[in-house]
């Protein structure tokens, strides 16, 4: 959830789109209306194209055909090679806690949604929008501002109190900010422990990561959840430009040292 606060906003364009098994919402401010509208159409079409290429539920998607050995990476869309490289970097940076392998097959699902959301936001900025908020299934990429002296704000859901907020993150002072949460509250035990190939069993119920890029924020939230609160928090503290809020099943809240500056 994201909401602006303060003075009147510039021209606003909103849109929601069901794709990739979830709902994407766009809140776009400023820019030349025709250019921004065209960029929004391009961004939405791009999300559907990503779904067609990367869906593991479609037998004829490029990623499914690649997993079966029917095509090579070179025969796939250029985005496939880009995502493979990003997954390899995420796995390396997390010491293997983020993995794009599921049941022995390449599955980039844990990275693609954040990457696609961030890419959609970037298209709108490049078209001249001065404030962009793209929410991809609860994970948010923010760019610019919604209005003069008005930062974007994002509510972080409390996993133990449905309908409540655990925190509110502000993008004040940041040209680009992303907020991503991984946990069991809404989707159950869907995060895999790469060491066992089974659902991760940790003391955590949610990890929210705040960073400039949603591609990485989403990956780091997933990896830290699989690690558990102690190792996950220590690892997140070591990452540059990254803050986090971790909530345990015992209702203990742990956060990185710089998170307080992002709350409000």
C-alpha positions as CSV (number, residue, x, y, z in Angstrom):
1,X,0.0,0.0,0.0
2,X,1.4,3.4,-0.9
3,X,-0.1,6.8,-0.4
4,X,1.1,10.4,-0.9
5,X,0.8,13.0,1.8
6,X,0.8,16.8,1.8
7,X,0.1,19.4,-0.9
8,X,-1.9,19.1,-4.1
9,X,-0.5,16.6,-6.6
10,X,0.3,17.1,-10.3
11,X,-1.8,15.4,-13.0
12,X,-2.4,11.8,-12.0
13,X,-2.9,8.7,-14.0
14,X,-3.9,5.4,-12.3
15,X,-4.3,1.9,-13.7
16,X,-4.6,-1.6,-12.4
17,X,-3.8,-4.8,-14.4
18,X,-4.2,-8.5,-13.7
19,X,-1.1,-10.3,-15.0
20,X,1.5,-12.8,-13.8
21,X,-1.0,-14.3,-11.3
22,X,-1.3,-11.1,-9.4
23,X,-2.5,-7.4,-9.6
24,X,-0.2,-4.6,-10.7
25,X,-1.3,-1.0,-9.8
26,X,0.1,2.2,-11.3
27,X,0.0,5.7,-9.8
28,X,1.7,8.1,-12.1
29,X,2.2,11.9,-11.6
30,X,3.3,14.6,-13.9
31,X,4.8,14.6,-17.4
32,X,3.2,15.2,-20.7
33,X,-0.1,13.3,-20.7
34,X,0.1,11.7,-24.1
35,X,3.7,10.6,-23.6
36,X,2.9,9.2,-20.1
37,X,-0.2,7.4,-21.4
38,X,1.8,5.8,-24.2
39,X,4.5,4.7,-21.7
40,X,1.9,3.2,-19.4
41,X,0.5,1.2,-22.3
42,X,4.0,0.0,-23.2
43,X,4.7,-0.9,-19.5
44,X,1.4,-2.9,-19.3
45,X,2.1,-4.7,-22.6
46,X,5.6,-5.4,-21.3
47,X,4.3,-7.1,-18.2
48,X,2.2,-9.4,-20.3
49,X,5.2,-10.1,-22.6
50,X,7.2,-11.1,-19.5
51,X,4.5,-13.4,-18.4
52,X,4.5,-15.1,-21.8
53,X,8.2,-15.6,-21.7
54,X,8.8,-16.5,-18.1
55,X,5.6,-18.2,-16.8
56,X,6.5,-21.7,-15.5
57,X,2.8,-22.5,-15.7
58,X,2.7,-22.2,-19.5
59,X,4.1,-25.3,-21.3
60,X,5.2,-23.3,-24.3
61,X,6.7,-20.3,-22.6
62,X,10.3,-19.8,-23.4
63,X,11.4,-20.5,-19.8
64,X,9.5,-23.8,-19.8
65,X,11.0,-24.8,-23.2
66,X,14.4,-23.8,-22.0
67,X,14.0,-26.0,-18.9
68,X,13.1,-29.0,-21.1
69,X,16.1,-28.4,-23.3
70,X,14.0,-27.6,-26.4
71,X,15.7,-24.2,-27.0
72,X,19.0,-22.6,-26.0
73,X,19.4,-19.3,-24.2
74,X,20.6,-17.8,-27.5
75,X,17.3,-18.7,-29.1
76,X,15.3,-17.1,-26.4
77,X,14.4,-13.4,-26.0
78,X,17.3,-11.2,-24.8
79,X,15.5,-10.8,-21.4
80,X,16.0,-14.4,-20.6
81,X,19.8,-14.1,-20.6
82,X,19.5,-10.9,-18.6
83,X,17.3,-12.6,-16.0
84,X,19.7,-15.6,-15.8
85,X,22.6,-13.3,-15.1
86,X,20.6,-11.4,-12.4
87,X,19.7,-14.7,-10.8
88,X,23.3,-15.9,-10.8
89,X,24.3,-12.6,-9.2
90,X,21.6,-12.9,-6.5
91,X,22.7,-16.4,-5.7
92,X,26.3,-15.4,-5.4
93,X,25.6,-12.3,-3.3
94,X,23.3,-14.3,-0.9
95,X,25.7,-17.2,-0.5
96,X,23.2,-19.5,-2.2
97,X,20.2,-18.5,0.0
98,X,18.5,-17.1,-3.1
99,X,18.1,-19.8,-5.7
100,X,16.5,-19.9,-9.2
101,X,16.4,-23.7,-9.1
102,X,13.2,-25.4,-8.0
103,X,12.8,-29.2,-8.1
104,X,15.9,-29.4,-10.3
105,X,14.6,-27.0,-12.9
106,X,15.5,-23.4,-13.6
107,X,12.7,-21.2,-12.1
108,X,13.4,-17.4,-11.9
109,X,10.0,-16.7,-10.4
110,X,11.6,-15.2,-7.2
111,X,13.3,-12.5,-9.2
112,X,11.1,-11.9,-12.3
113,X,8.2,-10.0,-10.7
114,X,10.4,-7.5,-8.9
115,X,12.5,-7.0,-12.0
116,X,9.4,-6.6,-14.2
117,X,7.9,-4.1,-11.8
118,X,11.1,-2.0,-11.7
119,X,11.4,-2.1,-15.5
120,X,7.8,-0.8,-15.8
121,X,8.5,2.1,-13.5
122,X,11.6,3.0,-15.4
123,X,9.7,3.3,-18.6
124,X,7.3,5.8,-17.1
125,X,10.2,7.9,-15.7
126,X,11.9,7.9,-19.1
127,X,8.7,9.2,-20.6
128,X,8.8,12.2,-18.3
129,X,6.7,11.3,-15.3
130,X,7.8,13.1,-12.2
131,X,6.3,10.6,-9.7
132,X,5.9,6.9,-10.3
133,X,4.5,4.2,-7.9
134,X,4.2,0.7,-9.4
135,X,2.9,-1.9,-7.0
136,X,3.4,-5.5,-8.2
137,X,1.4,-7.8,-5.9
138,X,2.4,-5.9,-2.8
139,X,6.0,-5.1,-3.7
140,X,6.5,-1.5,-4.7
141,X,8.9,0.5,-6.8
142,X,8.8,4.3,-6.2
143,X,10.4,7.0,-8.3
144,X,10.3,10.8,-7.9
145,X,7.6,12.4,-5.8
146,X,3.8,12.6,-6.0
147,X,3.9,16.4,-5.5
148,X,5.9,19.3,-4.2
149,X,7.3,18.6,-0.7
150,X,5.3,15.3,-0.7
151,X,7.2,12.0,-0.5
152,X,5.7,8.6,-1.3
153,X,4.8,6.6,1.8
154,X,4.3,2.8,1.9
155,X,2.5,0.9,4.6
156,X,4.0,-2.4,5.6
157,X,1.4,-4.9,6.6
158,X,1.5,-6.5,10.0
159,X,1.7,-10.3,9.4
160,X,0.3,-11.1,12.8
161,X,-2.5,-8.5,12.9
162,X,-4.6,-8.6,9.6
163,X,-5.5,-5.2,8.5
164,X,-2.9,-3.5,10.7
165,X,0.4,-1.9,9.8
166,X,3.8,-2.9,11.2
167,X,5.4,0.3,9.9
168,X,5.2,3.1,7.3
169,X,8.2,3.7,5.0
170,X,8.9,7.1,3.6
171,X,10.8,7.8,0.3
172,X,11.7,11.3,1.4
173,X,15.0,12.4,0.0
174,X,15.3,9.4,-2.4
175,X,14.9,9.6,-6.1
176,X,14.2,5.9,-6.2
177,X,13.1,3.5,-3.5
178,X,11.6,0.0,-3.4
179,X,9.8,-1.9,-0.6
180,X,9.5,-5.7,-0.8
181,X,8.1,-8.2,1.7
182,X,8.5,-12.0,1.8
183,X,6.6,-14.0,4.4
184,X,4.0,-16.6,5.1
185,X,1.0,-14.4,6.1
186,X,-0.7,-14.3,2.7
187,X,0.7,-17.2,0.7
188,X,1.6,-19.7,3.3
189,X,4.9,-21.6,3.3
190,X,6.0,-20.8,-0.3
191,X,9.6,-19.8,0.3
192,X,12.0,-22.7,-0.4
193,X,15.2,-23.5,1.6
194,X,17.8,-24.0,-1.2
195,X,19.7,-26.5,1.0
196,X,16.8,-28.9,1.3
197,X,14.5,-28.0,-1.6
198,X,11.6,-27.9,0.8
199,X,9.7,-25.0,2.5
200,X,11.9,-22.9,4.6
201,X,11.4,-23.4,8.3
202,X,12.5,-20.4,10.3
203,X,11.5,-18.2,13.2
204,X,10.3,-15.5,10.8
205,X,6.8,-14.6,9.5
206,X,7.9,-11.7,7.4
207,X,10.9,-9.8,6.1
208,X,10.5,-6.4,4.5
209,X,13.5,-4.9,2.6
210,X,13.9,-1.3,1.6
211,X,16.4,-0.5,-1.1
212,X,16.7,1.5,-4.3
213,X,16.0,-1.4,-6.7
214,X,12.9,-3.7,-6.4
215,X,14.8,-6.4,-8.3
216,X,17.2,-6.7,-5.4
217,X,14.9,-5.8,-2.6
218,X,12.6,-8.7,-3.6
219,X,15.5,-11.2,-3.9
220,X,17.1,-10.1,-0.6
221,X,13.7,-10.4,1.3
222,X,13.3,-14.0,0.0
223,X,16.9,-14.9,0.9
224,X,16.8,-13.4,4.3
225,X,13.6,-15.1,5.2
226,X,15.1,-18.5,4.3
227,X,18.1,-17.7,6.5
228,X,16.1,-16.9,9.7
229,X,16.1,-13.8,11.8
230,X,19.7,-14.0,13.3
231,X,21.6,-14.8,10.1
232,X,19.2,-12.9,7.9
233,X,19.5,-9.6,9.9
234,X,23.3,-9.8,10.0
235,X,23.5,-10.4,6.3
236,X,21.1,-7.6,5.5
237,X,23.2,-5.2,7.7
238,X,26.1,-6.0,5.4
239,X,24.4,-4.8,2.2
240,X,24.9,-1.3,0.9
241,X,21.9,1.0,0.7
242,X,19.7,-1.7,2.2
243,X,17.5,-1.6,5.3
244,X,15.0,-4.1,6.6
245,X,12.3,-5.0,9.1
246,X,12.0,-8.6,10.3
247,X,9.1,-9.9,12.3
248,X,9.3,-13.3,14.1
249,X,6.5,-15.7,14.9
250,X,6.9,-14.7,18.5
251,X,6.0,-11.1,17.5
252,X,9.6,-9.9,18.0
253,X,10.5,-7.0,15.7
254,X,14.1,-6.7,14.5
255,X,15.5,-4.1,12.1
256,X,18.7,-2.9,10.5
257,X,20.5,0.1,12.1
258,X,19.5,2.6,9.4
259,X,15.8,1.7,9.1
260,X,14.6,4.4,11.5
261,X,15.6,7.1,9.0
262,X,13.2,5.5,6.5
263,X,10.2,5.4,8.8
264,X,7.6,8.1,9.0
